[in-house]
Amino acid sequence: MGGEPAFFEIGVPDAGRARDFYGRLLRWTFPPQGDGGQTWVQTPTIRGGLHGDDQERRIDVFFAVADIEAAVATVRELGGEADDPRPEEPGFGRFAFCRDDQGVRFGLRQRPAS
């Protein structure tokens, strides 16, 4: 199945403040990962990521696709923009940032191969 939200990412200037805010508001947990305040976000239904030092202050939603290369080509054919898919990240899969034909940012994610 494809098209369902598969992952989200929150970029904020201060990751600690965001962990406190969303943790208290939504009761999310934040297992640590990497340096610089990066962490996983664990909700009851979907996993996400949180990172600091992001002046864009954004939340990106990634939608599941079976074939990231084909999905990126389709975005472009439909008049949108798409970055080239990133190499596979172990345990995560591949992803690409895109914009629809009106400039709205979103992501595509192909789950890991096994």
Phi and psi restraints in degrees (value plus and minus 20) as a CYANA .aco file:
   2 GLY   PHI    -158.7  -118.7
   2 GLY   PSI     149.1   189.1
   3 GLY   PHI      73.9   113.9
   3 GLY   PSI     -36.3     3.7
   4 GLU   PHI     -98.0   -58.0
   4 GLU   PSI     133.1   173.1
   5 PRO   PHI     -78.3   -38.3
   5 PRO   PSI     110.4   150.4
   6 ALA   PHI    -135.8   -95.8
   6 ALA   PSI     -38.7     1.3
   7 PHE   PHI    -191.2  -151.2
   7 PHE   PSI     132.7   172.7
   8 PHE   PHI    -156.9  -116.9
   8 PHE   PSI     138.2   178.2
   9 GLU   PHI    -156.9  -116.9
   9 GLU   PSI     114.3   154.3
  10 ILE   PHI    -133.5   -93.5
  10 ILE   PSI     104.1   144.1
  11 GLY   PHI    -132.0   -92.0
  11 GLY   PSI     104.7   144.7
  12 VAL   PHI    -158.0  -118.0
  12 VAL   PSI     140.0   180.0
  13 PRO   PHI     -86.2   -46.2
  13 PRO   PSI     -57.3   -17.3
  14 ASP   PHI    -146.0  -106.0
  14 ASP   PSI      81.8   121.8
  15 ALA   PHI     -84.3   -44.3
  15 ALA   PSI     -56.8   -16.8
  16 GLY   PHI     -80.8   -40.8
  16 GLY   PSI     -64.7   -24.7
  17 ARG   PHI     -81.8   -41.8
  17 ARG   PSI     -61.8   -21.8
  18 ALA   PHI     -84.7   -44.7
  18 ALA   PSI     -62.2   -22.2
  19 ARG   PHI     -79.0   -39.0
  19 ARG   PSI     -64.4   -24.4
  20 ASP   PHI     -83.9   -43.9
  20 ASP   PSI     -67.0   -27.0
  21 PHE   PHI     -82.3   -42.3
  21 PHE   PSI     -76.8   -36.8
  22 TYR   PHI     -91.3   -51.3
  22 TYR   PSI     -52.4   -12.4
  23 GLY   PHI     -83.5   -43.5
  23 GLY   PSI     -64.6   -24.6
  24 ARG   PHI     -93.0   -53.0
  24 ARG   PSI     -58.9   -18.9
  25 LEU   PHI     -91.4   -51.4
  25 LEU   PSI     -69.0   -29.0
  26 LEU   PHI    -132.6   -92.6
  26 LEU   PSI     -19.8    20.2
  27 ARG   PHI      41.3    81.3
  27 ARG   PSI      12.4    52.4
  28 TRP   PHI     -95.6   -55.6
  28 TRP   PSI     135.1   175.1
  29 THR   PHI    -132.2   -92.2
  29 THR   PSI     137.7   177.7
  30 PHE   PHI    -153.8  -113.8
  30 PHE   PSI      60.5   100.5
  31 PRO   PHI     -83.0   -43.0
  31 PRO   PSI     112.8   152.8
  32 PRO   PHI     -87.3   -47.3
  32 PRO   PSI     131.0   171.0
  33 GLN   PHI    -175.7  -135.7
  33 GLN   PSI     107.6   147.6
  34 GLY   PHI      51.2    91.2
  34 GLY   PSI    -187.5  -147.5
  35 ASP   PHI    -125.1   -85.1
  35 ASP   PSI     152.7   192.7
  36 GLY   PHI      50.1    90.1
  36 GLY   PSI       7.2    47.2
  37 GLY   PHI      61.4   101.4
  37 GLY   PSI     -13.1    26.9
  38 GLN   PHI     -89.3   -49.3
  38 GLN   PSI     123.3   163.3
  39 THR   PHI    -176.0  -136.0
  39 THR   PSI     137.5   177.5
  40 TRP   PHI    -100.0   -60.0
  40 TRP   PSI     134.4   174.4
  41 VAL   PHI    -134.7   -94.7
  41 VAL   PSI     103.5   143.5
  42 GLN   PHI    -131.1   -91.1
  42 GLN   PSI      94.0   134.0
  43 THR   PHI    -125.9   -85.9
  43 THR   PSI     153.4   193.4
  44 PRO   PHI     -83.7   -43.7
  44 PRO   PSI     -43.2    -3.2
  45 THR   PHI    -144.9  -104.9
  45 THR   PSI     -38.2     1.8
  46 ILE   PHI    -169.5  -129.5
  46 ILE   PSI     129.7   169.7
  47 ARG   PHI    -118.8   -78.8
  47 ARG   PSI     127.1   167.1
  48 GLY   PHI    -159.5  -119.5
  48 GLY   PSI    -196.9  -156.9
  49 GLY   PHI    -150.8  -110.8
  49 GLY   PSI     131.3   171.3
  50 LEU   PHI    -154.4  -114.4
  50 LEU   PSI     111.3   151.3
  51 HIS   PHI    -161.0  -121.0
  51 HIS   PSI     129.9   169.9
  52 GLY   PHI    -115.6   -75.6
  52 GLY   PSI    -194.4  -154.4
  53 ASP   PHI      40.2    80.2
  53 ASP   PSI      12.0    52.0
  54 ASP   PHI    -133.0   -93.0
  54 ASP   PSI      85.3   125.3
  55 GLN   PHI     -95.6   -55.6
  55 GLN   PSI     -29.8    10.2
  56 GLU   PHI     -92.2   -52.2
  56 GLU   PSI     -44.8    -4.8
  57 ARG   PHI      31.0    71.0
  57 ARG   PSI      62.4   102.4
  58 ARG   PHI    -161.6  -121.6
  58 ARG   PSI     137.7   177.7
  59 ILE   PHI    -144.8  -104.8
  59 ILE   PSI     102.6   142.6
  60 ASP   PHI    -128.9   -88.9
  60 ASP   PSI     117.8   157.8
  61 VAL   PHI    -128.1   -88.1
  61 VAL   PSI     112.7   152.7
  62 PHE   PHI    -128.8   -88.8
  62 PHE   PSI     110.6   150.6
  63 PHE   PHI    -122.8   -82.8
  63 PHE   PSI     121.5   161.5
  64 ALA   PHI     -92.7   -52.7
  64 ALA   PSI     116.0   156.0
  65 VAL   PHI    -156.0  -116.0
  65 VAL   PSI     130.1   170.1
  66 ALA   PHI     -98.4   -58.4
  66 ALA   PSI     -52.2   -12.2
  67 ASP   PHI    -155.8  -115.8
  67 ASP   PSI      81.7   121.7
  68 ILE   PHI     -82.5   -42.5
  68 ILE   PSI     -57.5   -17.5
  69 GLU   PHI     -83.4   -43.4
  69 GLU   PSI     -66.2   -26.2
  70 ALA   PHI     -85.8   -45.8
  70 ALA   PSI     -59.6   -19.6
  71 ALA   PHI     -85.7   -45.7
  71 ALA   PSI     -61.8   -21.8
  72 VAL   PHI     -82.2   -42.2
  72 VAL   PSI     -62.2   -22.2
  73 ALA   PHI     -81.1   -41.1
  73 ALA   PSI     -59.7   -19.7
  74 THR   PHI     -87.0   -47.0
  74 THR   PSI     -61.2   -21.2
  75 VAL   PHI     -74.7   -34.7
  75 VAL   PSI     -66.8   -26.8
  76 ARG   PHI     -86.4   -46.4
  76 ARG   PSI     -60.9   -20.9
  77 GLU   PHI     -82.6   -42.6
  77 GLU   PSI     -52.2   -12.2
  78 LEU   PHI    -103.9   -63.9
  78 LEU   PSI     -16.3    23.7
  79 GLY   PHI      74.1   114.1
  79 GLY   PSI     -14.1    25.9
  80 GLY   PHI    -109.8   -69.8
  80 GLY   PSI    -197.0  -157.0
  81 GLU   PHI    -141.1  -101.1
  81 GLU   PSI     126.2   166.2
  82 ALA   PHI    -168.1  -128.1
  82 ALA   PSI     114.3   154.3
  83 ASP   PHI     -88.9   -48.9
  83 ASP   PSI     138.1   178.1
  84 ASP   PHI     -85.2   -45.2
  84 ASP   PSI     122.6   162.6
  85 PRO   PHI     -80.7   -40.7
  85 PRO   PSI     122.1   162.1
  86 ARG   PHI     -97.4   -57.4
  86 ARG   PSI     135.6   175.6
  87 PRO   PHI     -81.1   -41.1
  87 PRO   PSI     137.9   177.9
  88 GLU   PHI     -80.1   -40.1
  88 GLU   PSI     112.4   152.4
  89 GLU   PHI    -122.6   -82.6
  89 GLU   PSI     104.4   144.4
  90 PRO   PHI     -72.7   -32.7
  90 PRO   PSI     110.8   150.8
  91 GLY   PHI      59.4    99.4
  91 GLY   PSI     -26.8    13.2
  92 PHE   PHI    -140.0  -100.0
  92 PHE   PSI     -66.2   -26.2
  93 GLY   PHI      90.2   130.2
  93 GLY   PSI    -173.4  -133.4
  94 ARG   PHI    -135.6   -95.6
  94 ARG   PSI     132.8   172.8
  95 PHE   PHI    -168.9  -128.9
  95 PHE   PSI     144.0   184.0
  96 ALA   PHI    -168.0  -128.0
  96 ALA   PSI     117.9   157.9
  97 PHE   PHI    -103.8   -63.8
  97 PHE   PSI     121.3   161.3
  98 CYS   PHI    -157.8  -117.8
  98 CYS   PSI     148.4   188.4
  99 ARG   PHI    -155.0  -115.0
  99 ARG   PSI     117.9   157.9
 100 ASP   PHI     -94.8   -54.8
 100 ASP   PSI    -195.3  -155.3
 101 ASP   PHI     -93.1   -53.1
 101 ASP   PSI     -18.3    21.7
 102 GLN   PHI    -135.7   -95.7
 102 GLN   PSI     -15.2    24.8
 103 GLY   PHI      72.3   112.3
 103 GLY   PSI     -12.0    28.0
 104 VAL   PHI    -100.0   -60.0
 104 VAL   PSI     108.0   148.0
 105 ARG   PHI    -100.1   -60.1
 105 ARG   PSI     119.5   159.5
 106 PHE   PHI    -176.8  -136.8
 106 PHE   PSI     154.2   194.2
 107 GLY   PHI    -147.0  -107.0
 107 GLY   PSI     138.7   178.7
 108 LEU   PHI    -139.5   -99.5
 108 LEU   PSI     122.9   162.9
 109 ARG   PHI    -156.9  -116.9
 109 ARG   PSI     109.7   149.7
 110 GLN   PHI    -123.8   -83.8
 110 GLN   PSI     101.7   141.7
 111 ARG   PHI     -82.7   -42.7
 111 ARG   PSI     140.6   180.6
 112 PRO   PHI     -80.6   -40.6
 112 PRO   PSI     133.1   173.1
 113 ALA   PHI     -97.8   -57.8
 113 ALA   PSI      50.5    90.5
